[in-house]
Amino acid sequence: MGAFQLDPRSSAEHGALNGTGLTPDDVGFPLLKAHTTVWIFLATFGFGARVILFNDTALAATMTLVLDPLAYAITAGFHLTVSRLGVKIFGPRFAVLGLIFCIVAAIALAAIGGGILAGFGKTLPWRDGDVAAIPGAYYFAILVSWVSLYAWTMSWSRARAAETRRILAENNATRAELNHLRTQLDPHFLYNALNTIAAEIHDNPEVALDMTRNTAAFLRHNLEQHQHPVCSLGEEIDSLHTYLKIQEGRFELPFRMELDVSGSAAEHLLPRWTLQVLVENAFKHGASSDLKLRVSALSDDEVLILQVKNKGQLVPGKTDTGIGLANLRRRLDVHFPSRHQLQLRPDKDDVVVELQLQGEPCFA
């Protein structure tokens, strides 16, 4: 069986593929399946034809058990030869090699078949013409058909294997980009938090100490979950409470948050740190005198609608600035391609950030 595996990397690569729908059987062993199926069919057909032709079941069985397994082995040898010589399928070398193989193998099979016939004291039933050429022509036609099918199967399989490796490379590149995007947020958040702590140490050491503890707890949680690019909305909300404590120290004002999560919204998966980025954006455009956030989430089986609303006004030209929002948009493109909407819009005296996600995330 191993002789028919087109690429020894295929199985390992497919094991690393998530969500592609491809398996090693799709790419690694198509030739073996086609090869075995063809020769089982030919052996069955040949046995029936020989019983009718010679009216001798024992002779038909003997010829089938000797000639067809031999033909199976000979064609397998052709595959090994082509593979080891690196012959290009459908190239001139392949055509010449295939023709020589078909002629030599057909003569050999016809000669062995003639020997079996002689051993049973039988001859071909035809009396006129060159009957010796008939078995050779029969096997030559079968082998030419097999070589043609082999060439098509190999060409398809190699193209499929190349496509699989391309998909794997793209998946690895996308995962590397996701890791890079997530690591962008760590220093961005840490920079703001440490600046605030440094500013408070001299005048408000207790506030600075409390912020340090909250920052450490927040970072520890994110480090523990670093290998998981997505999480549930419920996890995001739990993390948000710690994040808001840090922001209270930063802005020196208490925050109020109204939370309205209905249905199965808390179980919906989304990119990690999504809610933090939306809230951070709300701080940027919010009124400094009224730090009240309203976070709502609605969900059915397919769509999550997440809103973060607070008092404030949008400043023209500054609705899509900063690392956080651009980072989130790119991660949404990867996790929910063509299945998300992110809007930042005014609503009377409020600024609203609304995110809609449809279906399950990719690269979870």
Helices and strands as residue ranges (DSSP letters): G 2-4, H 10-16, H 24-27, H 30-54, H 57-85, H 92-119, H 133-201, H 205-224, E 230-232, H 233-251, E 256-261, G 265-267, E 269-271, H 274-285, E 292-299, E 303-311, H 323-335, E 340-347, E 350-358
